[in-house]
Amino acid sequence: MKLSVLDQSVSIAGRGEDEAIRDTLALAQHAESLGYQRFWLSEHHSLATIVGSAPEILMAAIAARTERIRIGSAGVMLPHYAPLKVAEQFRVLEALAPGRIDLGVGRAPGGDMHTARALNPNAHMAAEAFPELVRDLQAWTSLPQHRGITAHPLGPHAPEVWILGSSDYGAQLAAHFGLPYAFAYFFTDGQGAEQAIETYRRMYRPSERHPLPQATLCVWALAADTEAQALHHARSRERWRVDRQRGRFGPLQSPDDVKAQGFSEADAPIVESMRAKAFVGSAPQVADKLRALATRFELDELVINTWAHDPEVRRHSYALLARELQLR
């Protein structure tokens, strides 16, 4: 089974947000050395936790620091932008890293609607026109010319377009255009994943580049030397998830501070539900859960998203899973 990485440049309490960006670059090099297939970057805006706001710029920096690993967006929130400009940006990236660029696109705003309107005053209308935006983007990344316009630079390779989603909507759209599809399993704790993947495969219309459906799941996972250590480090994300449900956003807190603060009685059911579904534990435990998930969905690749207050804990988690699942 192949493993890939989804990184979100998460801000850490006690450190500058700029450090999160540099840590993303270091993690990409680490992931390549471990044998990961892809390194994807998310796009979020005006959030105090996830500070990766420009994946295409990070991709260029990663392209200059790596040689083999595929680099992608997961994704570009397409309603914010003109498809031609996105196609041009990713054709430039393809020229920098030939045959290694993934162009994942999503419909969600990647933040609140007030921010979305600041990025594009017609954000709501653009979201409604998402299928047309994808159609044009797909054309400009694969054809020499579309609508009498050429997206430069041209070359022997073209970015591989993916549709990202957490509902049936993205699954149906990916199937309609004959594009690969990634379901945000970590975003819904798996809710709706079976239906989305089944819908995608059932409705899939073969395309020239993708004659067969190609699906993956993006999963949040954390492995450590022992289950107790992993559960301890996972406290940081648990605290963030609870705060998010209360409408509070901020940098990732240390697990020691979270343990000292504890969770309220009202928060306990939320935490227990998260822990019951979490891919958290020792490397063999997490690897077994990932294998079982891939078998259930008939997948040969999973994308792993990991948060930790200590960057070394995160790197160690990816290394443990690479060893346990025998990545090359």
N, C-alpha and C positions, 0 to 999 in steps of 0.2 A: 504493500500500500504506500502511496505517495503522500507526503505531508507538505503543506504550505503554511505561510505565516500571514496573518492580518495584524498590522500594527496601527495604533491610533495616536501615537505621540501623547501619552497621558501625562498630565502635569502631576508633580509629586510635592506634597507638603514639605516646606523647608528648602525647596530648590526653585530656581528660576524656570519659567516656561521654556526659555530658549534651550535649556539643558535637555528637555524632552525631545526636541528636534534632533539634537546631536546624538542622543541615545538611539534614536531610530536608525540613524546611519550606521552606528556601531552594531546594532542588532542585525541589520541586513547583511553585513559582512560575516557575522557569526552564523547566521542561518545558512548562507551559502557554504561555509566551511563544513557545516553539519550534514549537508545533502538535501536541504529542503528544496522543493520544486519551484515555488513562487514566493515572492514577497510583495504583499499588497498593502496599500495605504488608504486610510479612510479620509473623508472630507467632512469636517464639521465647522460650524461658525458660531462665534460669540458664546462659546461654552468654556467655563473655567476649568473643566476637567480634560476634555479632548481638544488639544490645541493644534492638531494637524489640519490646517485650513487650506493648504495648497499642495495636494499630492503630486501634481505634475512637476513642481519644482523639486520636491524631495526625490522623485523618480530620477530626475537628471543627475542629482548628486549621487544617488545610489548606483546609477549606470556607470559613473566614472570610477566607482570603488569596487565593482564586482565584474565577473567575467562570464558566469554561467547561469546563475539563477534568473528566472523570469521576474519581471518587475511590473507591477500593475496598480491601478487605482481601484479601490473598493469602497466607494467609487466616486467618480465625478457625478455631482448632483446636476444632471443635465438641464433641468428647467431654469437654472441660473444663467445659462450661457448659450451662445449661438453655436450650433453644431459644427459649422465650418471652422470656427476658431478652435474648438476642441480637437477636430480632426487634424488641423495644422499642427497644434501642439504635440499631438501624439505621433504624427509623422516625423516631426523633429526628433522625438524620443526614439523612434524606431531607427532613425539614422544614427543615433548615438549608440544604440544597443541593438543591432540588427537581429531580428528573430526572437527577441526577448520581451516584447512589450504587450501587456494586457491592458485593455481599455474597458474597465468595468464601469457601468453607468447605473444610476438609480434615480428614482422619481422623488424620493423624500427630500425635504428641505435641508436636512443636516443641521437643524437648529430650529428656532422659533420662526413663526410667520412674519413677525416684524423685521427680523434680520433678513429673511428671504426676500421681502419686498425692497430692502435696502440694496440687495445684490441685483435684483431684477424687479422693477416696479410692476411688471406684468407677470409676477411669479405664479399667481393662481391660474391665469390663462395658459401659461407655458406648461404647467403641470397637467392641465387638461389635454394639451397637445403633445404629451410625451410620446405616443406612438409615432407621430410624424417626425419628431425630433430624432428618435432612434433610427427611423428609416433614412433620414438625410445623413446622419452620422455614419451609419453603416455604409452608405454609398460613397461618401467622401473618404472613408478609410480603405475601401476595397477597389474602387473604380478610378481610372485615370481622370474621368471627368463626370460631373453630375450637375444638372441644371445649368450647363454651359460654363461651369466654374471648376477649376482644378485646385485641389488641396496639395500644396507642395510642402516638403520635398518628396519626389517620387523615388522609389527604390525597389529592389527585388522582394522586399518583405513589407507586410502591412500589419498594423496593430491588430490583435485579436480582441474583438468586441465581446463582452460578457454583459448579461443582464443580472442585476442584483435585486433581491427583494425579500420580503418577509410575509408574503401573502400570495394568493392565487393570481393576482393581477400580473405581477412580474413573470410568473411561470407561464401564463398564457401568452404574454408578449414575446418572451424568449422562444417559445415553441412556434409562434407565428412567423418570426423572422429567421428561424433556423439557427439560433445563437446559443452558446453555452449559458448555463444558469447556475447561480450561486444563491442558496437560501441562507438567510441570517438566523441560523439556529440559536445562536447565543442571545439574540435580541428577544426572542419569544420563549426561551427555555424549551424549544422544540415544538411548541404549540403550532399546529398547522403545517408542519414539515411534511408529513406523510401525504397529505392531500395535495400540497403544492408540487412535490416531486412526481406524484402519480399523474397529476394534470399535465405537467410539462412533458412527460414521456408519452402520454396518450395522445396529446394534441400536436406533437412535434412534426414540423414540416421540414424535410431535409433541405439543406442548402449546399452550394458547391464546396464551401470550405468545411462544413460540418454535416456530412451525410448522416451521421448518427447523433442522437442526443448526448450531451455531455453535462453532467450535473455534479455539484458538490455542496457540502454543508460547511458553514463557518461556525465553529464551536469554541466556546470559552473553556480553557483547560489549564490546570496548574499541577505540575508534578514536583515532588521533592524527595529527598532520601528516605523519609518516613511519612506515613499518613498524617501523623500529628504535626509535623513541620508544615506540610502542605495546607492542612486545615487552618493552622495559625496564620500563614501568609495570606490565605484567602479572605481573612477577616477584613482586609482593606477594601476589597471589592464589595463584600457584603455590606459594609458600612455605607459605601457609595450607593449601592442599589436601594437600600432603605431610605437614604436621604433623597435620592432621586424621586422616589414615590411620594415624598413629602414636598417636592418642588424645590429642593435645595441642591445646588451644584457647587463643587469645589474641588481642589486638588486631592489626590489620593492620600489618605492618612496612613500612618504607620500601624502595623498590626498590634504593636505593643500599646499604642495609645487607644486603639479601638477596644482592645481587651480590657484596659483599665477603665474605660468609660462604660463598657457593657452595652447591652441592648435593652430597651424598655420592654415591658410586658406586652405592649401593643405591637412592638416590632418582632417579637419572638416567632410568631407564625410565618412571617415573611422570610425570616432567616432559615427556619426549619424547612420551608418549601424549597428554597434555593439549594440548601445542602443536600436534600434528597435527590435533586436532579443534577447536581454538579459533577463535572469531570475533574475531581480533585482527589489527590491521594499520592501514594508511592508510584514510582514509574510503572511497575507491573500492573497496579490497579487501574491507573488511567489508561494505559495501553490496551488493557482488556476491554475497557468501556468503549474506547475508540474503535477497536476491531469489531466489537459487537454492533456498534452504530453503523459502521461501513457495511457490514454484512446485511443488516436489516434493510438498508437503503440500496444495496447493490452498487456501492461506490468503490472506486479504486483510488480516490483522493479525498482528503479532508483538509480544511484550512483551520489553523489553530490561532486563537486570539488569547493572549495571556497578559494580565495586569499583575504587577507586584510593586510594592513601595520601594524595594531595593532592586535596582537593575540587574544585579548579579543573581538574584533569586530567579528572575525571569529568564536570564540566559541559561542558567542551570536547568530550569524546567525544560526548555527547548532541547538542551543537550541530552537530558535523560530520555526524553521521548524519541529522539533520533536514534539513540543507542538501542532502546527497547524495541523499536519497530524496524531496526536494521536499515536505516536510510543509507543511501550511497551518494 
